[in-house]
Amino acid sequence: MKMKEDWVEEDFRGHLKMKYKITERLYHKKTEFQTVEVVNTVGFGKMLLNDSLVMVTEKDEFVYHDMITHVPLFLHPNPKKVLIIGGGDGGTAREVLRHKNIERCVMVEIDGAVVDSCKEFIHQTSCALDDSRLELIIGDGVDYVDKCEEKFDVVLVDSTEPIGPATPLFGDKFYLDVAKVLVEDGIVVAQGESPFYNLEMQKKLTEIMSDKFKYVSPYNYSNLTYPGGAWSFIMGSKKYHPTKDLDHAKVGRSGMDFNYYNEDVHVGAFAVLNFVKKELGLNIKM
């Protein structure tokens, strides 16, 4: 007798569905913010889902985490303090803390269940959450930057879709506060959605950041599990041009090994697609 197969399904905005075959359901908790799940899949390893949307898989998490961290951390000449908003799976903190010059990293995650589930089941991303340089705060990132008096070299907004608890992370007031907590040559990078599915949000973010930062641009990456494959981050920099000010030799001097990032990928990621450039009204030259 053939046993019934078990699948998880992501329904993306009501017009695209993706299914993943699973072997085990490891974690399920409904919190005041969302439903957090961890499953073991066929082909993708362990997978984290928030409200049935895929956040992380062991198979391709390195792409997202390489690009959200190493692009700004190699662009900035000497980053020592980093603030992460969100990032409860731990992958962003893991990559930040690989940089030996980082002295302090603060991570503010609104939902403790995300942290707990990944510490228990997805060690690949959560392995650095006990690093002595990391201060983990379970709380509201919007409230944190509003009240924060500390200054950071880099702020990484590692957020989910602009729905539910992440909605304020795509607003003008939040980025006004982010600019306030950044040093004079600080850099912010935010999860920037898909150019195909959410170009209007990319336009909103670039417009918001353009009032507060000298250089603003999306940069792109692709992975296996985000709908459409092509996704972006949005960078705002107070001083450094995203490609012209990159010290290519610094990447080599670091002695770090990457699965996705390198200095050529850094530069190429900022080659903005024409339809995006037209919609966003970008005039920055790479």
C-alpha positions in Angstrom: 0.0 0.0 0.0 1.4 3.4 -1.0 1.7 5.8 1.8 0.3 9.3 1.4 3.0 11.8 0.6 3.4 14.9 2.8 4.0 18.3 1.3 4.2 21.9 2.4 2.7 24.5 0.0 3.5 28.2 -0.3 0.7 30.3 -1.8 2.4 33.5 -3.0 0.0 36.3 -3.3 -2.8 34.1 -4.6 -1.4 33.6 -8.1 1.7 31.3 -7.6 2.0 28.1 -5.6 5.1 26.1 -4.8 5.1 22.7 -3.1 7.9 21.0 -1.3 7.9 17.3 -0.4 8.7 16.8 3.3 9.9 13.8 5.4 9.2 15.2 8.8 7.5 18.1 10.6 9.9 19.3 13.3 8.4 22.4 14.8 5.0 24.2 14.8 4.1 27.2 16.9 1.5 29.9 16.5 2.8 33.1 18.2 1.2 36.5 18.6 2.9 37.5 15.4 2.8 34.5 13.0 2.9 30.7 12.7 6.5 29.4 12.8 7.3 26.0 11.3 10.4 23.9 10.6 10.2 20.9 8.3 12.7 18.5 6.8 12.4 18.4 3.1 13.4 16.2 0.2 16.1 18.1 -1.7 16.3 21.3 0.3 17.2 20.1 3.8 15.6 21.7 6.8 13.2 24.6 5.9 11.9 27.5 8.0 8.4 28.9 7.2 6.7 31.9 8.6 2.9 32.0 7.9 3.6 29.3 5.3 6.1 31.5 3.4 9.6 30.0 2.9 12.2 31.9 4.8 15.3 29.7 4.8 16.4 26.3 3.5 19.7 24.6 4.2 20.2 24.1 0.5 20.3 27.8 -0.5 20.4 30.0 2.6 24.1 30.9 1.9 23.0 33.1 -1.1 20.8 35.4 0.8 23.1 35.6 3.8 26.3 36.2 1.8 24.7 39.0 -0.1 23.0 40.9 2.7 26.2 40.9 4.8 29.3 40.9 2.7 28.3 43.5 0.2 28.1 46.3 2.8 30.8 44.9 5.1 33.4 44.9 2.3 32.2 48.2 0.9 32.7 49.9 4.3 36.4 50.4 5.0 36.3 49.5 8.7 33.0 48.3 10.1 33.1 47.5 13.7 29.5 47.7 14.9 26.5 46.2 13.1 22.8 46.3 13.9 20.6 43.5 12.5 16.8 44.0 12.5 15.1 40.6 12.2 17.2 37.7 11.1 16.0 35.3 13.7 17.3 32.3 11.8 20.8 33.5 12.7 22.3 33.3 9.2 22.9 37.0 8.8 24.6 37.2 12.3 26.7 34.2 11.4 28.1 35.9 8.3 28.6 39.3 10.0 30.6 37.6 12.8 32.9 35.9 10.4 34.5 39.4 9.9 37.3 39.7 12.4 37.0 43.4 12.7 33.5 43.3 14.0 33.5 44.1 17.7 29.8 44.3 18.4 26.7 43.0 16.7 23.2 43.7 18.0 20.3 41.6 16.6 16.7 42.6 17.3 14.2 39.9 16.4 10.5 40.4 17.2 9.5 36.7 17.4 11.5 34.5 19.8 10.0 31.4 18.3 12.0 32.0 15.1 15.2 32.0 17.2 14.2 29.1 19.3 13.1 26.9 16.4 16.3 27.5 14.5 18.6 27.0 17.5 16.9 23.7 18.0 16.6 22.4 14.4 18.6 24.6 12.0 22.1 24.7 13.4 23.5 25.6 10.0 22.2 29.2 10.4 21.9 29.6 14.1 25.5 28.3 15.0 26.8 31.8 15.9 24.0 33.0 18.1 26.1 32.3 21.2 29.1 34.4 20.0 30.2 36.7 22.7 30.2 39.7 20.3 26.4 39.3 19.7 23.7 40.9 21.8 20.4 39.2 21.0 17.3 41.2 21.8 13.8 39.7 21.4 11.8 42.8 20.7 10.4 45.3 18.2 13.1 46.6 15.8 11.1 49.6 14.9 10.9 50.6 18.6 14.6 49.8 19.1 15.8 52.2 16.4 13.3 54.8 17.6 14.8 54.9 21.1 18.4 53.8 20.3 21.2 56.3 21.2 24.0 54.0 20.0 25.7 54.4 16.6 26.4 51.7 14.1 28.5 51.4 11.0 26.1 49.1 9.2 22.4 48.3 9.7 21.0 45.2 8.0 17.2 45.0 7.8 16.7 41.2 7.4 12.9 41.2 7.2 10.1 39.1 5.8 7.5 40.2 3.3 6.0 43.7 4.0 3.0 42.1 5.7 2.2 41.4 9.4 4.9 42.3 11.9 7.3 43.4 9.1 5.1 46.1 7.7 6.6 49.1 9.6 10.1 48.0 8.4 9.1 49.4 5.0 8.1 52.9 6.2 9.5 56.4 6.1 9.7 56.9 9.9 11.7 53.7 10.3 14.4 54.7 7.8 14.6 58.2 9.3 15.5 56.4 12.6 17.9 54.1 10.8 19.7 57.1 9.3 19.9 58.5 12.8 21.6 55.5 14.4 24.2 55.2 11.5 27.6 56.9 11.8 28.5 59.6 9.2 29.7 57.0 6.7 27.2 54.4 7.6 25.4 51.9 5.3 22.0 50.3 5.4 20.9 47.2 3.5 17.3 46.1 3.4 15.5 43.0 2.1 14.2 44.5 -1.1 11.6 42.0 -2.5 11.3 40.8 -6.1 11.7 43.1 -9.1 9.1 41.1 -10.9 6.5 40.7 -8.2 6.9 43.7 -6.0 8.5 46.5 -8.0 6.2 49.0 -6.4 7.8 48.2 -3.0 11.3 48.6 -4.5 10.2 52.0 -5.8 8.8 53.0 -2.4 12.0 51.9 -0.6 14.3 53.7 -3.0 12.3 56.9 -2.7 12.3 56.7 1.1 16.0 56.1 1.3 16.9 58.7 -1.4 15.9 61.4 1.0 18.4 60.2 3.6 21.4 58.7 1.8 23.8 59.9 -0.8 23.8 56.6 -2.8 20.7 54.4 -3.1 20.4 51.4 -5.4 19.0 47.9 -5.5 21.3 45.0 -6.0 20.3 41.5 -7.1 20.8 37.8 -6.3 19.0 34.6 -7.2 18.2 31.5 -5.2 16.1 28.3 -5.4 13.2 29.0 -3.1 12.1 32.6 -3.4 9.3 33.0 -5.9 10.6 33.8 -9.4 14.2 33.2 -8.3 15.3 36.9 -8.9 15.3 39.0 -5.7 16.9 42.2 -4.5 18.3 44.1 -1.6 18.2 47.9 -1.4 21.3 49.7 -0.2 21.5 53.2 1.2 25.0 54.6 1.8 25.9 57.9 3.3 29.3 58.2 1.7 30.5 55.1 -0.3 29.5 54.4 -3.9 28.4 50.8 -4.0 30.9 49.7 -6.7 33.5 52.5 -7.2 34.5 52.6 -3.6 34.9 48.9 -3.2 38.4 47.9 -2.3 38.7 44.6 -4.3 41.9 43.6 -2.6 40.1 43.8 0.8 38.1 40.7 -0.1 41.2 38.7 -0.8 43.0 40.0 2.3 40.2 38.8 4.5 41.1 35.2 3.9 37.4 34.3 3.9 35.8 31.6 1.8 32.4 32.1 0.3 29.9 29.9 -1.5 28.3 32.8 -3.5 29.9 36.2 -2.9 33.1 37.5 -4.4 34.2 40.9 -5.6 33.0 40.3 -9.2 29.6 39.2 -7.9 29.5 42.4 -5.8 30.0 44.6 -8.8 27.7 42.6 -11.1 24.9 42.6 -8.6 24.5 46.3 -9.0 23.8 46.1 -12.8 20.2 47.2 -12.6 17.7 45.7 -15.1 16.4 48.4 -17.5 12.7 48.0 -16.5 13.7 48.4 -12.9 15.9 51.4 -13.7 13.0 53.1 -15.6 10.4 52.4 -12.9 12.7 53.5 -10.0 14.1 56.5 -11.9 17.6 55.6 -11.0 20.4 57.8 -12.2 23.3 56.4 -10.2 26.2 55.2 -12.5 28.0 52.0 -11.5 
